[in-house]
Amino acid sequence: MNQNLMQETNQLLNHELPQQAGLHLTAGEDEPSLRDMAELLLDYDMEPEERRIILGCYWLLLKAYRSHDGLPAHAEVAGRAVLDGDFLMSFYLQFAVRHGFVDLVSDLARTNKLIQIRLAEGSRSAMSQLHQRLTRFVAKRYSRRYASTQRYKQVTYDVI
């Protein structure tokens, strides 16, 4: 099921990316992280479109960070990588706002800046903070699909 979510999200992103940007997103080395996030999103009660948008935002941010990380020595290639990363970061903002996820942008703003600073300092574990923060956002905004024990507790309290 998470493979379908990833394919649908990839199609959505590549459809919305402007042709003139010359970018085509693939999971690449971020596939394990994307699969983890897709699994997490499937555990929550939300519309399929919301899952695609949240996973799409995560995908764009990972690619933006990756584009800025480990720049090649050749100046022209490095310049293109920086521009691609900057474009993906701004496209993430447009994508999230266009689909009504202003609260996600607001919630991730501080984390994004911290990750950018840590990556510039050479930290390799900085991107895991994005996963943690996005997990908290989802848990705060949505209820778990199969939290049966929570539902039974609520029913019990309602009856008493």
Backbone as a printed PyTorch tensor [residue, N CA C, xyz], in Angstrom:
tensor([[[  0.8170,  -1.1950,   0.0000],
         [  0.0000,   0.0000,   0.0000],
         [  0.8630,   1.2620,   0.0000]],

        [[  1.9620,   1.2360,   0.7750],
         [  2.7960,   2.4340,   0.8050],
         [  3.4910,   2.6610,  -0.5340]],

        [[  3.6830,   1.5780,  -1.3320],
         [  4.2630,   1.7410,  -2.6670],
         [  3.3160,   2.5380,  -3.5570]],

        [[  2.0100,   2.2750,  -3.4450],
         [  1.0170,   3.0470,  -4.2020],
         [  1.0450,   4.5110,  -3.7920]],

        [[  1.1220,   4.7470,  -2.4970],
         [  1.1790,   6.1220,  -1.9950],
         [  2.4110,   6.8340,  -2.5340]],

        [[  3.5260,   6.1420,  -2.5420],
         [  4.7580,   6.7590,  -3.0540],
         [  4.6560,   7.0490,  -4.5530]],

        [[  4.0820,   6.1280,  -5.3160],
         [  3.9280,   6.3420,  -6.7580],
         [  2.9750,   7.5010,  -7.0420]],

        [[  1.8640,   7.5390,  -6.3370],
         [  0.8930,   8.6220,  -6.5270],
         [  1.5030,   9.9750,  -6.1620]],

        [[  2.2650,   9.9900,  -5.0820],
         [  2.9100,  11.2330,  -4.6460],
         [  3.9470,  11.6800,  -5.6660]],

        [[  4.7200,  10.7300,  -6.1670],
         [  5.7330,  11.0540,  -7.1750],
         [  5.0690,  11.6200,  -8.4280]],

        [[  3.9800,  11.0300,  -8.8610],
         [  3.2580,  11.5300, -10.0340],
         [  2.7330,  12.9380,  -9.7890]],

        [[  2.1770,  13.1620,  -8.6080],
         [  1.6540,  14.4840,  -8.2610],
         [  2.7650,  15.5350,  -8.2990]],

        [[  3.8800,  15.2220,  -7.6600],
         [  4.9920,  16.1780,  -7.6270],
         [  5.5380,  16.4620,  -9.0180]],

        [[  5.7650,  15.4190,  -9.7870],
         [  6.3210,  15.6220, -11.1260],
         [  5.3350,  16.3200, -12.0480]],

        [[  4.0370,  16.1430, -11.7910],
         [  3.0220,  16.8530, -12.5690],
         [  3.0130,  18.3470, -12.2210]],

        [[  3.1940,  18.6550, -10.9400],
         [  3.1260,  20.0540, -10.5010],
         [  4.4410,  20.8170, -10.6740]],

        [[  5.5510,  20.0990, -10.7770],
         [  6.8350,  20.7770, -10.9960],
         [  6.8250,  21.4510, -12.3660]],

        [[  7.2180,  22.7030, -12.4340],
         [  7.2670,  23.3800, -13.7370],
         [  8.2780,  22.7010, -14.6640]],

        [[  7.8890,  22.5450, -15.9230],
         [  8.7660,  21.9170, -16.9160],
         [ 10.1030,  22.6450, -17.0500]],

        [[ 10.0660,  23.9680, -16.9990],
         [ 11.2820,  24.7570, -17.1960],
         [ 12.3120,  24.5580, -16.0860]],

        [[ 11.9060,  23.9770, -14.9610],
         [ 12.8590,  23.7120, -13.8770],
         [ 13.8310,  22.6090, -14.2680]],

        [[ 13.4120,  21.7370, -15.1760],
         [ 14.2820,  20.6640, -15.6250],
         [ 14.5430,  19.6070, -14.5620]],

        [[ 13.6300,  19.4730, -13.6030],
         [ 13.7910,  18.5010, -12.5260],
         [ 12.7700,  17.3790, -12.6720]],

        [[ 13.2090,  16.1860, -12.3670],
         [ 12.3170,  15.0260, -12.3100],
         [ 12.6640,  14.2970, -11.0210]],

        [[ 11.7130,  14.2540, -10.1000],
         [ 11.9800,  13.6670,  -8.7930],
         [ 11.8630,  12.1480,  -8.8070]],

        [[ 12.8270,  11.5150,  -8.1840],
         [ 12.7780,  10.0750,  -7.9250],
         [ 13.1450,   9.8760,  -6.4630]],

        [[ 12.8110,   8.7110,  -5.9370],
         [ 13.0970,   8.4490,  -4.5240],
         [ 14.5950,   8.3470,  -4.2800]],

        [[ 15.3040,   7.6420,  -5.1390],
         [ 16.7520,   7.5130,  -5.0060],
         [ 17.1680,   7.0260,  -3.6350]],

        [[ 18.1680,   7.6510,  -3.0930],
         [ 18.6890,   7.2240,  -1.7880],
         [ 17.7730,   7.5870,  -0.6270]],

        [[ 16.7440,   8.3800,  -0.8790],
         [ 15.7770,   8.7290,   0.1690],
         [ 14.6300,   7.7300,   0.2620]],

        [[ 14.6570,   6.6850,  -0.5580],
         [ 13.5500,   5.7250,  -0.5750],
         [ 13.2460,   5.1160,   0.7910]],

        [[ 14.2440,   4.6820,   1.5780],
         [ 13.9040,   4.1400,   2.9040],
         [ 13.1740,   5.1480,   3.8010]],

        [[ 13.6160,   6.3800,   3.7950],
         [ 12.9550,   7.4180,   4.6030],
         [ 11.5410,   7.6800,   4.1010]],

        [[ 11.3790,   7.7160,   2.7860],
         [ 10.0580,   7.9440,   2.2090],
         [  9.1100,   6.7870,   2.5050]],

        [[  9.6300,   5.5690,   2.4560],
         [  8.8070,   4.3960,   2.7860],
         [  8.3540,   4.4520,   4.2550]],

        [[  9.2780,   4.8110,   5.1340],
         [  8.9360,   4.9370,   6.5600],
         [  7.8300,   5.9620,   6.7720]],

        [[  7.9660,   7.1100,   6.1080],
         [  6.9540,   8.1560,   6.2650],
         [  5.6220,   7.7050,   5.6650]],

        [[  5.6610,   7.0240,   4.5330],
         [  4.4300,   6.5270,   3.9160],
         [  3.7330,   5.5430,   4.8540]],

        [[  4.4950,   4.6480,   5.4720],
         [  3.9300,   3.6950,   6.4380],
         [  3.2660,   4.4340,   7.5980]],

        [[  3.9470,   5.4310,   8.1050],
         [  3.4140,   6.2170,   9.2090],
         [  2.0980,   6.8900,   8.8110]],

        [[  2.0730,   7.5010,   7.6400],
         [  0.8760,   8.2190,   7.1970],
         [ -0.3110,   7.2730,   7.0160]],

        [[ -0.0430,   6.0500,   6.5970],
         [ -1.1190,   5.0780,   6.4100],
         [ -1.7390,   4.6350,   7.7350]],

        [[ -1.0240,   4.8550,   8.8320],
         [ -1.5370,   4.5020,  10.1570],
         [ -2.5030,   5.5370,  10.7250]],

        [[ -2.6270,   6.6740,  10.0540],
         [ -3.4760,   7.7480,  10.5620],
         [ -4.7100,   7.9220,   9.7000]],

        [[ -5.7790,   8.3600,  10.3520],
         [ -7.0550,   8.5700,   9.6970],
         [ -7.0480,   9.9350,   9.0200]],

        [[ -6.7940,   9.9210,   7.7080],
         [ -6.7780,  11.1530,   6.9180],
         [ -7.1670,  10.8130,   5.4860]],

        [[ -7.4940,  11.8210,   4.7490],
         [ -7.8600,  11.6350,   3.3420],
         [ -6.6180,  11.2410,   2.5410]],

        [[ -6.8010,  10.4300,   1.4910],
         [ -5.6560,  10.0460,   0.6520],
         [ -4.9040,  11.2520,   0.0870]],

        [[ -5.6380,  12.2890,  -0.2730],
         [ -4.9950,  13.4960,  -0.8110],
         [ -4.0770,  14.1410,   0.2400]],

        [[ -4.5180,  14.1420,   1.4970],
         [ -3.6870,  14.7050,   2.5700],
         [ -2.4010,  13.9050,   2.7280]],

        [[ -2.4990,  12.5860,   2.6190],
         [ -1.2970,  11.7480,   2.6990],
         [ -0.3140,  12.1070,   1.5970]],

        [[ -0.8450,  12.2740,   0.3750],
         [  0.0330,  12.6110,  -0.7570],
         [  0.6950,  13.9690,  -0.5570]],

        [[ -0.0460,  14.9160,  -0.0270],
         [  0.5090,  16.2620,   0.1640],
         [  1.5930,  16.2400,   1.2430]],

        [[  1.3180,  15.5890,   2.3590],
         [  2.3140,  15.5370,   3.4470],
         [  3.5570,  14.7810,   2.9910]],

        [[  3.3630,  13.6400,   2.3280],
         [  4.5120,  12.8860,   1.8250],
         [  5.2520,  13.6930,   0.7620]],

        [[  4.5000,  14.4310,  -0.0530],
         [  5.1180,  15.2840,  -1.0690],
         [  5.9840,  16.3750,  -0.4500]],

        [[  5.4940,  16.9840,   0.6090],
         [  6.2870,  18.0120,   1.3130],
         [  7.5680,  17.4040,   1.8720]],

        [[  7.4370,  16.2540,   2.4760],
         [  8.6010,  15.5390,   3.0240],
         [  9.5950,  15.2220,   1.9150]],

        [[  9.1100,  14.7380,   0.8030],
         [  9.9370,  14.3780,  -0.3540],
         [ 10.6920,  15.6000,  -0.8670]],

        [[  9.9730,  16.7010,  -1.0380],
         [ 10.6080,  17.9330,  -1.5330],
         [ 11.7000,  18.4300,  -0.5830]],

        [[ 11.4170,  18.3890,   0.7130],
         [ 12.4140,  18.8370,   1.6800],
         [ 13.6500,  17.9330,   1.6690]],

        [[ 13.4380,  16.6240,   1.6260],
         [ 14.5870,  15.7040,   1.5790],
         [ 15.4450,  15.9740,   0.3460]],

        [[ 14.7930,  16.1640,  -0.7940],
         [ 15.5410,  16.4180,  -2.0320],
         [ 16.2510,  17.7750,  -1.9880]],

        [[ 15.6190,  18.7690,  -1.3910],
         [ 16.2620,  20.0860,  -1.2670],
         [ 17.5010,  19.9850,  -0.3960]],

        [[ 17.3850,  19.2990,   0.7400],
         [ 18.5440,  19.1300,   1.6220],
         [ 19.6380,  18.3420,   0.9160]],

        [[ 19.2480,  17.2710,   0.2460],
         [ 20.2190,  16.4120,  -0.4240],
         [ 20.9410,  17.1740,  -1.5320]],

        [[ 20.2310,  18.0540,  -2.2100],
         [ 20.8250,  18.8420,  -3.2850],
         [ 21.8930,  19.7960,  -2.7550]],

        [[ 21.6750,  20.3200,  -1.5610],
         [ 22.6410,  21.2300,  -0.9510],
         [ 23.7880,  20.4970,  -0.2620]],

        [[ 23.5670,  19.2330,   0.0480],
         [ 24.5390,  18.4620,   0.8080],
         [ 25.5790,  17.8430,  -0.1300]],

        [[ 26.8400,  17.9090,   0.2320],
         [ 27.9070,  17.2790,  -0.5420],
         [ 28.0140,  17.8140,  -1.9480]],

        [[ 28.1770,  19.0980,  -2.0710],
         [ 28.2510,  19.7200,  -3.3870],
         [ 29.4890,  19.2470,  -4.1600]],

        [[ 29.3350,  19.0280,  -5.4660],
         [ 30.4740,  18.6020,  -6.2910],
         [ 31.5430,  19.6900,  -6.3860]],

        [[ 32.7490,  19.2850,  -6.7240],
         [ 33.8710,  20.2290,  -6.8080],
         [ 33.7720,  21.1430,  -8.0250]],

        [[ 33.2210,  20.6530,  -9.1020],
         [ 33.1030,  21.4460, -10.3240],
         [ 32.1040,  22.5800, -10.1010]],

        [[ 32.5370,  23.8120, -10.3440],
         [ 31.7550,  25.0030, -10.0090],
         [ 30.3920,  25.0370, -10.7050]],

        [[ 30.3380,  24.6770, -11.9690],
         [ 29.0790,  24.7390, -12.7100],
         [ 28.0650,  23.7350, -12.1580]],

        [[ 28.5290,  22.5260, -11.8700],
         [ 27.6540,  21.4900, -11.3190],
         [ 27.2260,  21.8670,  -9.9000]],

        [[ 28.1480,  22.4180,  -9.1250],
         [ 27.8290,  22.8360,  -7.7610],
         [ 26.8000,  23.9650,  -7.7780]],

        [[ 26.9740,  24.9070,  -8.6920],
         [ 26.0230,  26.0110,  -8.8170],
         [ 24.6310,  25.5140,  -9.1510]],

        [[ 24.5540,  24.5510, -10.0590],
         [ 23.2590,  23.9700, -10.4320],
         [ 22.6280,  23.2500,  -9.2340]],

        [[ 23.4420,  22.5370,  -8.4530],
         [ 22.9270,  21.8140,  -7.2830],
         [ 22.3500,  22.7870,  -6.2520]],

        [[ 23.0280,  23.8980,  -6.0330],
         [ 22.5330,  24.9030,  -5.0880],
         [ 21.2240,  25.5080,  -5.5920]],

        [[ 21.1880,  25.8450,  -6.8780],
         [ 19.9600,  26.4090,  -7.4490],
         [ 18.8040,  25.4110,  -7.3940]],

        [[ 19.0880,  24.1430,  -7.6830],
         [ 18.0450,  23.1160,  -7.6000],
         [ 17.5190,  22.9830,  -6.1710]],

        [[ 18.4260,  22.9820,  -5.2060],
         [ 18.0210,  22.8990,  -3.8060],
         [ 17.1780,  24.0820,  -3.3770]],

        [[ 17.5930,  25.2740,  -3.7800],
         [ 16.8210,  26.4760,  -3.4590],
         [ 15.4440,  26.4380,  -4.1220]],

        [[ 15.4140,  25.9830,  -5.3720],
         [ 14.1380,  25.8880,  -6.0800],
         [ 13.2130,  24.8860,  -5.3870]],

        [[ 13.7480,  23.7260,  -5.0210],
         [ 12.9240,  22.7110,  -4.3550],
         [ 12.3940,  23.2100,  -3.0130]],

        [[ 13.2090,  23.9850,  -2.3010],
         [ 12.7560,  24.5350,  -1.0240],
         [ 11.6070,  25.5240,  -1.2480]],

        [[ 11.7330,  26.3800,  -2.2450],
         [ 10.6530,  27.3340,  -2.5110],
         [  9.4290,  26.6170,  -3.0920]],

        [[  9.6570,  25.5700,  -3.8690],
         [  8.5320,  24.8130,  -4.4110],
         [  7.7820,  24.0840,  -3.2910]],

        [[  8.5180,  23.5870,  -2.3000],
         [  7.8740,  22.9720,  -1.1270],
         [  6.9160,  23.9630,  -0.4800]],

        [[  7.3540,  25.2000,  -0.2980],
         [  6.5040,  26.2210,   0.3220],
         [  5.2540,  26.4690,  -0.5130]],

        [[  5.4320,  26.6150,  -1.8250],
         [  4.2920,  26.8330,  -2.7180],
         [  3.3420,  25.6400,  -2.7080]],

        [[  3.8970,  24.4540,  -2.7750],
         [  3.1240,  23.2160,  -2.8080],
         [  2.2810,  23.0820,  -1.5380]],

        [[  2.9030,  23.2720,  -0.3900],
         [  2.1940,  23.1370,   0.8800],
         [  1.0860,  24.1820,   1.0090]],

        [[  1.3820,  25.4170,   0.7050],
         [  0.3940,  26.4890,   0.8300],
         [ -0.7370,  26.3050,  -0.1760]],

        [[ -0.4050,  25.9490,  -1.4030],
         [ -1.4220,  25.7340,  -2.4380],
         [ -2.4220,  24.6560,  -2.0270]],

        [[ -1.9480,  23.6740,  -1.2850],
         [ -2.8220,  22.5660,  -0.8770],
         [ -3.3720,  22.7320,   0.5410]],

        [[ -3.2200,  23.9330,   1.1070],
         [ -3.8490,  24.2310,   2.3910],
         [ -3.0800,  23.7780,   3.6210]],

        [[ -1.7790,  23.5690,   3.4980],
         [ -0.9850,  23.1100,   4.6290],
         [ -0.0570,  24.2110,   5.1590]],

        [[ -0.6320,  25.3850,   5.3630],
         [  0.1250,  26.5010,   5.9250],
         [  0.6090,  26.1470,   7.3300]],

        [[ -0.2250,  25.4090,   8.0790],
         [  0.1630,  25.0080,   9.4300],
         [  1.3740,  24.0760,   9.4150]],

        [[  1.5200,  23.2590,   8.3820],
         [  2.6950,  22.4050,   8.2520],
         [  3.9460,  23.2430,   8.0220]],

        [[  3.8410,  24.2230,   7.1410],
         [  4.9730,  25.1180,   6.8760],
         [  5.3900,  25.8280,   8.1500]],

        [[  4.4010,  26.3280,   8.8760],
         [  4.6730,  27.0260,  10.1280],
         [  5.3160,  26.0960,  11.1550]],

        [[  4.7850,  24.8940,  11.2400],
         [  5.2820,  23.9230,  12.2180],
         [  6.7160,  23.4760,  11.9070]],

        [[  7.0490,  23.3830,  10.6320],
         [  8.3810,  22.8940,  10.2400],
         [  9.4220,  23.9990,  10.0450]],

        [[  9.0050,  25.2610,  10.1000],
         [  9.9180,  26.3690,   9.7740],
         [ 11.1930,  26.3560,  10.6260]],

        [[ 11.0420,  26.2660,  11.9100],
         [ 12.2160,  26.2780,  12.7970],
         [ 13.0960,  25.0490,  12.5650]],

        [[ 12.4560,  23.9050,  12.4170],
         [ 13.1960,  22.6670,  12.1730],
         [ 13.9630,  22.7500,  10.8600]],

        [[ 13.3330,  23.3000,   9.8260],
         [ 14.0130,  23.4550,   8.5360],
         [ 15.2770,  24.2950,   8.6720]],

        [[ 15.1690,  25.3860,   9.3750],
         [ 16.3280,  26.2680,   9.5320],
         [ 17.4300,  25.5590,  10.3130]],

        [[ 17.0610,  24.8570,  11.3790],
         [ 18.0590,  24.1130,  12.1650],
         [ 18.7470,  23.0400,  11.3290]],

        [[ 17.9760,  22.3490,  10.5020],
         [ 18.5580,  21.3130,   9.6440],
         [ 19.5260,  21.9400,   8.6530]],

        [[ 19.1440,  23.0470,   8.0570],
         [ 20.0310,  23.7260,   7.1020],
         [ 21.3370,  24.1470,   7.7670]],

        [[ 21.2470,  24.6680,   8.9680],
         [ 22.4580,  25.0830,   9.6940],
         [ 23.3210,  23.8790,  10.0180]],

        [[ 22.7010,  22.8200,  10.5160],
         [ 23.4760,  21.6160,  10.8840],
         [ 24.1110,  20.9610,   9.6660]],

        [[ 23.4120,  20.9430,   8.5480],
         [ 24.0010,  20.3830,   7.3280],
         [ 25.1870,  21.2210,   6.8700]],

        [[ 25.0750,  22.5470,   6.9990],
         [ 26.1850,  23.4260,   6.6360],
         [ 27.3880,  23.1970,   7.5440]],

        [[ 27.1170,  22.7900,   8.7750],
         [ 28.1900,  22.4890,   9.7240],
         [ 28.7580,  21.0860,   9.5370]],

        [[ 28.1190,  20.2920,   8.6510],
         [ 28.6350,  18.9620,   8.3640],
         [ 27.9480,  17.8200,   9.0940]],

        [[ 26.8760,  18.0920,   9.7950],
         [ 26.1630,  17.0370,  10.5110],
         [ 25.4490,  16.1230,   9.5270]],

        [[ 25.5750,  14.8290,   9.7110],
         [ 24.9220,  13.8510,   8.8380],
         [ 23.6020,  13.3500,   9.4210]],

        [[ 23.3590,  13.6100,  10.6730],
         [ 22.1350,  13.1170,  11.3120],
         [ 21.0300,  14.1740,  11.3400]],

        [[ 21.2680,  15.3080,  10.7460],
         [ 20.3210,  16.4200,  10.8360],
         [ 18.9760,  16.1140,  10.1950]],

        [[ 18.9680,  15.3470,   9.1130],
         [ 17.7110,  15.1080,   8.4010],
         [ 16.7390,  14.2200,   9.1830]],

        [[ 17.2410,  13.4760,  10.1560],
         [ 16.3310,  12.6590,  10.9650],
         [ 15.4000,  13.5510,  11.7960]],

        [[ 15.8190,  14.7730,  12.0590],
         [ 14.9740,  15.7060,  12.7960],
         [ 13.7030,  16.0460,  12.0150]],

        [[ 13.8170,  16.0690,  10.6960],
         [ 12.6470,  16.3440,   9.8660],
         [ 11.6050,  15.2440,  10.0540]],

        [[ 12.0420,  14.0030,  10.0390],
         [ 11.1330,  12.8770,  10.2240],
         [ 10.4490,  12.9640,  11.5920]],

        [[ 11.2320,  13.2660,  12.6190],
         [ 10.6710,  13.3680,  13.9740],
         [  9.6360,  14.4860,  14.0620]],

        [[  9.9740,  15.6320,  13.5140],
         [  9.0790,  16.7870,  13.6070],
         [  7.7980,  16.5600,  12.8090]],

        [[  7.9270,  15.9660,  11.6410],
         [  6.7540,  15.6860,  10.8180],
         [  5.8660,  14.6240,  11.4700]],

        [[  6.4880,  13.6580,  12.1320],
         [  5.7330,  12.6460,  12.8730],
         [  4.9140,  13.3040,  13.9780]],

        [[  5.5050,  14.2490,  14.6850],
         [  4.7720,  14.9660,  15.7330],
         [  3.6160,  15.7830,  15.1610]],

        [[  3.8650,  16.4160,  14.0090],
         [  2.8120,  17.1940,  13.3530],
         [  1.6140,  16.3010,  13.0180]],

        [[  1.8890,  15.1460,  12.4160],
         [  0.8290,  14.2230,  12.0180],
         [  0.0790,  13.7070,  13.2490]],

        [[  0.8070,  13.3320,  14.2880],
         [  0.1790,  12.8080,  15.5070],
         [ -0.6990,  13.8540,  16.1900]],

        [[ -0.2860,  15.1050,  16.0960],
         [ -1.0520,  16.1900,  16.7210],
         [ -2.3210,  16.5080,  15.9210]],

        [[ -2.2490,  16.3890,  14.6260],
         [ -3.3560,  16.8090,  13.7630],
         [ -4.3620,  15.6910,  13.4590]],

        [[ -3.9000,  14.4580,  13.4480],
         [ -4.7550,  13.3400,  13.0360],
         [ -4.8220,  12.2810,  14.1280]],

        [[ -5.8870,  11.4850,  14.0790],
         [ -5.9950,  10.3780,  15.0320],
         [ -5.5290,   9.0940,  14.3500]],

        [[ -5.0330,   8.1970,  15.1660],
         [ -4.5700,   6.9040,  14.6450],
         [ -5.7530,   6.1110,  14.1470]],

        [[ -5.5300,   5.3850,  13.0790],
         [ -6.5890,   4.5720,  12.4960],
         [ -7.0050,   3.4290,  13.3940]],

        [[ -6.0480,   2.7410,  13.9250],
         [ -6.3200,   1.5080,  14.6540],
         [ -5.9730,   1.6330,  16.1250]],

        [[ -6.2870,   2.7480,  16.6810],
         [ -6.0450,   2.9430,  18.1120],
         [ -7.2540,   2.4140,  18.8670]],

        [[ -7.5100,   1.1280,  18.7220],
         [ -8.7290,   0.5350,  19.2830],
         [ -8.7890,   0.6680,  20.7940]],

        [[ -7.6560,   0.5630,  21.4560],
         [ -7.7050,   0.6790,  22.9160],
         [ -8.1320,   2.0790,  23.3220]],

        [[ -7.7000,   3.0910,  22.5890],
         [ -8.1180,   4.4550,  22.8890],
         [ -9.6210,   4.6120,  22.6750]],

        [[-10.1440,   4.0120,  21.6160],
         [-11.5750,   4.1220,  21.3460],
         [-12.3860,   3.4190,  22.4200]],

        [[-11.9290,   2.2580,  22.8710],
         [-12.6440,   1.5520,  23.9360],
         [-12.6270,   2.3470,  25.2260]],

        [[-11.5220,   2.9770,  25.5420],
         [-11.4560,   3.8040,  26.7470],
         [-12.4690,   4.9430,  26.6460]],

        [[-12.5230,   5.5810,  25.4690],
         [-13.4380,   6.7030,  25.2920],
         [-14.8830,   6.2410,  25.4260]],

        [[-15.2330,   5.1160,  24.8410],
         [-16.5890,   4.5830,  24.9480],
         [-16.9180,   4.2740,  26.3980]],

        [[-15.9700,   3.6960,  27.1120],
         [-16.1850,   3.3900,  28.5120],
         [-16.4490,   4.6550,  29.3090]],

        [[-15.6740,   5.6820,  29.0720],
         [-15.8850,   6.9400,  29.7840],
         [-17.2300,   7.5640,  29.4140]],

        [[-17.6140,   7.4490,  28.1440],
         [-18.8930,   8.0210,  27.7130],
         [-20.0680,   7.3120,  28.3740]],

        [[-19.9600,   5.9960,  28.5600],
         [-21.0360,   5.2160,  29.1670],
         [-21.1520,   5.5440,  30.6550]],

        [[-20.0400,   5.6810,  31.3210],
         [-20.0520,   5.9680,  32.7650],
         [-20.5470,   7.3760,  32.9410]]])
